[in-house]
């Protein structure tokens, strides 16, 4: 593949990535986060009463207009979700209320009128460089390992399944990254490197790695390393990289610190 073709493919990927971030009810549309308690509670600007117990979250429409999965909520509705897994959405007028389980249950409001969303102008990134497309080897564990990691929210942890590790070499030195299961197959790798907190977001970046070849070979295209939602909003509970996923060299590829965070830093 020529350099121009490589750059064109990366530009197309970046455009699609930024279209996703600009989703009117996506991560940039978050305007609040509240942790539910066992007491049914009304939250400002939202209809209904919201609470949790040890197993699930609940909402009582209490005469308000709410909908879930396309159906109007007319009675107390229960949401039992997987810890650290995908949430579910309740529609309340023009906003969507995400219910998620992060230790306890929380609700987050996604508002198409969010200021962060209105101000979004793309994500700064390093210029695409084929030199940052590396080959590695995936080594599965005998059994997938539940792996606990920290979070950008103090005191919170996440537990993910690590099926194995990826080994690769940079400048003659071998490095190992713990891999989690990807959302659409393959693997998801959380990492920091020597650019973290300098030109890239301090807490982490994420890299999606396709399924390995039959001989275990995988491709790590660091040009497609992306920021997690916590780089853009204070209302995210993103995981931190697992122990050992702190690369000692600068990965000068992929997304940089978002413009909004750069402005705050200066």
C-alpha positions, 0 to 999 in steps of 0.5 A: 500500500502506498503512503497516500493510500495509507493516509487516505484510509486513515483519514476516512477512519478518522472522519467516521470516528469523529462522526460517532463522537458528534452523535447528538446523544453520544458521549459529548452530549453528557450533562450530568451523572448521579449515583442512585440510592435506595431512596426513590429520588427525583432529579432536576429536569427529569420526570419520575423517581429513580433508585436502586437496590443491591441487584437492580435500578428502578424508575417509577414514571410517577406521571411523567413521560418516559419510554424504554425500548420504544414503549411508554413506561407506565409502571415501576420498571426494573433494570438489572445490568452487568457491572462495568457493562453496557447500560440501557437508555430511557427516553425523557423528551429530548434527552436520553437517560443512560442507566448503567452499573459501575459498582452501584447504579448511576444515571447519566443524561445525554442532551443534544443541546450540551455545550461540549457537543456544540463546541466539538471541532474534531480530535487532534491527532498525530499524522498517520505513519505506517511505521506505527503499524506493528506486528505482534503475537497473541498468547492466550491464557489457559483460562480467561482471567477476570482482571480488576482495574482502577477508574478515573473516578476515585474509589471505583474499580472495573472488572474485565475479562482478559483472554491473553496478552499481546507481545511485540517489539519496538527498537529491539525491546519486547513489550507485553500488553494485557488484552481485553475482549473487544466489543465487536470481536478481536481485542481492546487494549488500554495503555499509557505511554511516554506521551501520556500527560504531555501530548496525549490524554494522561489517563489512558488511550484505547486500541482495537486489535483485530482477531489474530491470524491462525499463527497468533499474529496480530496487527497493532495500528497505533495510528488508530489509538483513541481517547476514552470518553473521560478525555472529553467529559467529566461524566464518564467513569472510564477504566485505567489500564491494567498493571503492565500496560504502561509503555515506557516509550512515546507512541507518537501516533493516534489521537492527542489530548482533545482541544477542550482539555488542552484549553483547560490545561492552559 
